Amino acid sequence: MAASNCHKPLELYSVIDPLSPECWALEPILKKLQVEYGQYFTLRHILGGRLDSLNSFRKKGYASAKRIAERWDKTANMTGMSCDGDLWREDPILAPYLVFLAIKAAELQGKQSGNKFLRTLREHLFLQKQNISKEDVLYSIAEMVGLDACEFMKDIHSQSAIKALHCDWKFAHEMEIDQIPTLIMFNDKAEEEGLKIAGSYQYSIYVTIIEEMLGFRPEPSAPPAIEEFMKTYRFVATKELAVVYNMTESEVETIMKKLVLQQVVKKVPVKHGTFWKYTDS
């Protein structure tokens, strides 16, 4: 049973904090869900998170930075999605509110643009130790993903971005979100409530929930050839490929080394593991 091209029966809301390594670690699961069951749901990111915990960094200083850095490195080791905690020792983020507004400003130029911006923003944060609360960094990311960067910078400080962010926070409050990340799934039956999944689980749990919400067991789509996947996503972790293709990370490395020789991808070592960048050559 296939879903109609014009109507997807499920809505999936991913409530995240863009600065949270645990939310970043959910990326492989979300990619696999989109590859296998994307014809059944639309995905929307909602900004939750607690600014007060980061804003307290200014008061607590180095001790707080050390704790955040250790948490980042521990999460990276546990999940396979690299995040470099040294950022908090070298150039800590002191204006998280601006980061949240920047994401909403990017979304004003379209959902696809917003998603590209969010992903690239997090790559700069977790992999490159970029302080994404600085306006020059935000401007360069906007340019990189093809936004109208000047319009974007105006929108960061606009009422539209503030209102959009407050809508997200209102949604998170109404849904009683007390853990990040949380996924919420709704179906198209108005009388049924959404299902809330707080925290991170094995992939099979999310598939079971999709089946429950649909009322039948959908056939998962086969993933595309890895080369096609790389062409679509451009910059991907070994961990993401391993999850999407049901492989070990060493099996992924073997395949990707062949693509490096064919000049299809470039290997990008990071603090914890490896990413792969698609080349247009």
C-alpha positions in Angstrom: 0.0 0.0 0.0 1.6 3.3 -1.1 0.9 6.8 0.0 -0.4 9.3 -2.5 2.1 11.7 -3.9 0.1 14.7 -3.0 -1.0 13.6 0.5 1.2 12.2 3.2 -0.9 10.7 6.0 1.5 11.4 8.8 3.2 14.5 10.3 6.4 14.1 12.2 7.6 16.9 14.4 11.2 16.7 15.6 11.6 18.9 18.7 15.3 19.8 19.0 17.8 22.1 20.5 20.3 23.0 17.7 23.1 23.1 20.3 22.4 19.7 21.7 24.7 16.8 20.8 21.9 14.3 21.7 19.7 15.9 19.0 22.6 15.9 16.5 23.0 12.1 17.3 19.4 11.5 16.1 20.3 12.6 12.5 21.2 9.0 11.3 17.7 7.7 12.5 15.9 10.6 10.8 17.8 10.0 7.5 16.9 6.3 7.6 13.2 7.1 8.3 13.1 9.6 5.4 14.8 7.1 3.0 12.5 4.1 4.0 9.2 5.8 4.9 9.5 9.4 3.7 6.5 8.8 1.3 4.3 8.5 4.4 5.2 11.6 6.4 6.3 15.2 6.3 9.0 16.2 8.7 9.2 19.5 10.5 11.8 20.6 13.0 10.6 22.5 16.1 13.0 24.5 18.3 12.7 23.5 21.9 15.6 23.6 24.3 16.3 25.6 27.3 18.2 28.9 26.7 18.4 29.5 30.5 20.9 26.6 30.9 23.2 28.0 28.3 22.7 31.6 29.3 24.0 30.6 32.8 27.3 29.9 31.2 28.3 33.5 31.5 27.9 33.3 35.3 29.5 30.0 35.8 32.4 30.4 33.4 35.1 27.8 33.0 33.5 25.1 35.2 30.4 25.2 33.1 32.4 25.1 29.9 34.3 22.0 31.1 31.1 20.2 31.9 29.5 20.9 28.5 32.8 20.0 26.7 32.9 16.6 28.5 29.3 15.9 27.7 29.8 16.6 24.0 32.8 14.3 23.8 31.0 11.6 25.7 28.0 11.8 23.5 30.2 11.6 20.4 31.9 8.5 21.7 28.6 6.8 22.6 26.6 7.7 19.4 29.2 7.8 16.6 28.1 11.4 15.6 31.2 13.6 16.1 30.9 16.7 18.2 34.0 18.5 19.3 33.7 19.7 22.9 36.8 21.9 22.7 34.6 24.6 21.3 33.4 25.3 24.9 37.0 25.7 26.1 38.2 27.8 23.2 35.2 30.0 22.0 32.0 29.3 24.0 28.6 30.3 22.6 27.3 33.2 24.7 24.3 34.2 22.6 22.2 31.1 22.0 19.1 33.2 21.4 20.6 34.6 18.2 21.2 31.0 16.9 17.6 30.1 17.4 16.4 33.3 15.6 18.9 32.6 12.8 17.2 29.2 12.1 13.8 30.8 12.0 15.1 33.6 9.7 16.4 30.9 7.3 13.0 29.2 7.3 11.4 32.4 6.1 13.1 31.7 2.8 11.4 28.3 2.5 11.3 25.0 4.3 14.0 23.4 2.2 16.3 26.4 2.7 15.6 26.2 6.4 16.5 22.5 6.6 19.8 23.1 4.6 20.7 26.0 6.9 20.0 24.0 10.1 22.1 21.0 8.9 25.1 23.2 7.8 24.8 25.3 11.0 25.2 22.1 13.1 28.1 20.9 10.9 29.9 24.2 11.6 29.1 23.9 15.3 29.9 20.3 16.1 32.6 19.5 13.6 34.4 22.8 12.9 34.1 24.3 16.4 32.6 27.5 14.8 30.9 29.9 17.2 27.6 30.0 15.4 26.3 32.8 17.7 28.6 35.3 15.8 26.9 37.2 13.0 29.8 36.9 10.5 29.6 33.1 10.9 25.9 33.0 10.4 26.2 35.2 7.3 28.8 32.9 5.7 26.6 29.8 6.4 23.6 31.6 4.8 25.7 32.3 1.7 27.0 28.8 1.6 23.5 27.2 1.5 22.3 29.7 -1.1 20.1 32.0 1.0 19.7 35.7 0.2 22.3 36.5 2.9 21.4 40.2 3.2 17.7 39.4 3.6 18.6 36.7 6.1 20.6 39.1 8.3 17.6 41.6 8.3 15.2 38.7 9.2 17.3 37.6 12.2 16.3 40.8 13.9 12.7 40.9 12.6 9.5 40.4 14.4 8.7 37.6 11.9 11.6 35.5 13.2 10.8 36.3 16.9 7.1 35.3 16.3 8.1 32.1 14.5 10.4 31.1 17.4 7.8 31.9 20.0 5.3 29.7 18.0 7.8 26.8 18.3 8.2 27.4 22.0 4.4 27.5 22.5 4.0 24.2 20.6 6.7 22.6 22.8 5.0 23.9 25.9 1.5 22.8 24.9 2.9 19.3 24.0 4.6 19.2 27.5 8.0 18.6 26.1 10.4 18.0 28.9 13.2 16.1 27.1 15.2 16.9 24.0 15.1 15.4 21.5 11.4 14.4 21.3 9.6 13.2 18.2 5.8 13.7 17.9 3.8 11.9 15.2 0.3 12.8 14.1 -1.9 11.0 11.6 -4.7 12.6 9.5 -7.5 11.4 11.7 -8.4 14.5 13.6 -9.9 12.6 16.5 -6.7 10.8 17.3 -4.0 12.3 19.5 -0.4 12.5 18.5 2.2 10.0 19.8 5.2 11.4 21.7 8.5 9.7 21.8 10.9 11.4 24.2 14.6 10.7 24.0 16.4 8.4 21.5 15.5 4.8 20.7 16.4 2.0 18.3 15.2 2.4 14.8 12.7 -0.4 15.0 10.8 1.5 17.7 10.1 4.4 15.3 9.0 1.9 12.6 6.6 0.3 15.0 5.1 3.7 15.8 4.7 4.5 12.1 2.9 1.2 11.6 0.6 2.0 14.6 -0.2 5.5 13.3 -0.9 4.3 9.7 -2.9 1.3 10.8 -1.1 -1.0 8.4 2.5 -2.3 7.9 4.0 -0.2 5.1 6.7 -1.6 2.8 10.0 0.3 3.3 11.6 1.8 0.3 15.0 0.5 -0.6 17.8 3.0 -0.2 19.4 4.4 -3.3 22.9 3.6 -4.4 25.3 5.1 -2.0 26.6 7.4 -4.7 23.1 8.8 -5.3 22.6 9.2 -1.5 25.9 11.2 -1.4 24.8 13.3 -4.3 21.6 14.2 -2.4 23.0 14.8 1.0 26.5 16.1 0.0 28.2 15.7 3.4 27.5 12.7 5.5 29.0 10.8 8.5 30.2 7.2 8.3 27.7 6.6 11.2 24.8 8.0 9.1 25.7 5.7 6.1 26.0 2.7 8.4 22.5 3.2 9.9 20.8 3.9 6.5 22.4 0.9 4.8 22.5 -1.5 7.7 26.2 -1.9 7.5 29.1 -1.8 10.0 31.2 1.3 10.0 34.1 -0.7 8.6 32.0 -1.9 5.7 31.0 1.7 4.9 34.7 2.7 5.0 35.6 0.0 2.5 32.9 1.2 0.0 33.7 4.9 0.5 37.5 4.3 0.0 36.5 3.0 -3.5 34.5 6.2 -4.2 37.4 8.3 -3.0 39.6 6.5 -5.7 36.9 7.3 -8.3 36.9 10.9 -7.1 33.2 10.8 -6.2 33.8 11.7 -2.5 36.5 13.1 -0.3 37.3 11.8 3.1 36.9 14.4 5.9 38.4 13.3 9.2 36.8 14.9 12.3 37.6 14.6 16.0 35.4 11.5 16.5 35.2 9.5 13.3 34.8 10.4 9.6 32.6 12.4 7.3 32.4 12.2 3.5 32.0 15.1 1.1 30.4 14.6 -2.3 32.5 16.1 -5.1 31.1 17.5 -8.3 34.2 16.6 -10.4 
